[in-house]
Amino acid sequence: MIKFFRHIRKRLIGENRFSKYLFYAIGEIILVVIGILIALSINNWNQERQLQNEEKSILKNIHTEFLENKVALKLGFEENNQGSKAAITLLNLVGQKREHIQQHNLDSLMYVMLETGSYRPSENTISDLLQSGKLQLLQNEELKNLLYKWTRNLKKTDVSYSRVELKIDNELIPYLSKYYSMKDIDMHGMLQWKNKTLLPIDKLYIFEDIQFENIMDDYLYRVKSASNNLKQLEIIIEDIIKETV
């Protein structure tokens, strides 16, 4: 009987030790899991904070870039408007009496008309975002849509200015080279000639030529088209600046 109780006692002691071991093992596993979860949480928090800081930096860069683009756009408007006004003045002289036409500084008007300018905004930030795929870091969906819209409309503006330049290079300059004095026009440009051409030329002839009127009409149409595209860009710039404040 005594041996039986000793056997039972040893067995209970063994089972108790095993239970304690199992308890400690489970406890250690739980602690390890909790540690891993805490580490993952801290890592996710750090990554989230880095992404937020990067997004703030991107927003700041976009804001600064589009403030600069707004200034450049103002200059583009001024050059376009001046060229447009000069073109309208010249076009309205077609068919007028020579005495009336001679009251205008034709050479100066020609120069201003040909200098409609262009619009070359900064695209560094947008290009970097698109190429790196970091545009997706922006949480503001409206801002992302505006940036895509900006890219599309900027391409349209580039095309409209290219059409103006083609008109100048392929039709207007060749026509004026034949019937007007380019040297007299360039007196008002960077060449700054001191004397006009010594060759005999009837500058007023072009105002009696339907070809000149047609060229100028189409040229003005293209200039106005570029101006309309600039107005669209102006709206987008203002919206982007508001979204990045």
C-alpha positions, 0 to 999 in steps of 0.5 A: 500500500505504501509503495502505491501511494509513493507511486501516485505521489511521484506521478502527481509531482511529475504531472505538476512539473510538466504543467508548470513547464507547459505554462511557462512555455506558453507564456514565453510564446505569448511574450514573443508574439506580443513583442513581434506585434509591437515591433511590427506596429512600431515599424508600420508607424515609422513607415507611415510617418515617413510617408506623411513627411514625404507627402508634405515635402511633395505638397510643398514642392508642388506649391512652390513650383506652381507659384513660379508657374503662375508668374511665368503664365502672367508673362506669357499672357502679356506677350500673347496679348501684345502680339494679338493687339498688334496683329489686330491693328495690322489686320484692321489696316488692310484696305484702308487708305494709305494716308491712314496706314502711314500714321502707324509705326508699321515696323514696330507693330510687325515686330510685336506681332511676331513676338507672341512668346511661349509658355514654358513652365517648370515641370520638374516636380510633376515629372519626378512624381510621374516617373517615380510613381510617387504621385500615389503618395498623395491622399488628395484625390482632387489634387491628383486629378488636377495634376493629370489635368494640368499635364493634358492641358499643357500639351494642348497649349504646347500644340497651340503655340507650335501652330503659331510658330509654324504659321510664322516660319512657313507663311508669315516670314516668307511673305514679309521677306518678299514684300516687306523689309525684315531689317526694318522690323529687326530695328525693334528687336535684338539686332537693333539696326541703326538704319533702315533698308536702302532698297526701294520697297513699297511697304504699303502694298501688303495692305492691298493684298488679300493674301496678307489679310488671309495669312493674318486672319489665320495667324490671329486665330492661332494666337487667340487659341493659344490665349484660350489654352493659357486661360485654362491653365490659369484656372488649373494653377489656381486650383492646384495652389489652393489644394497644396496650401 
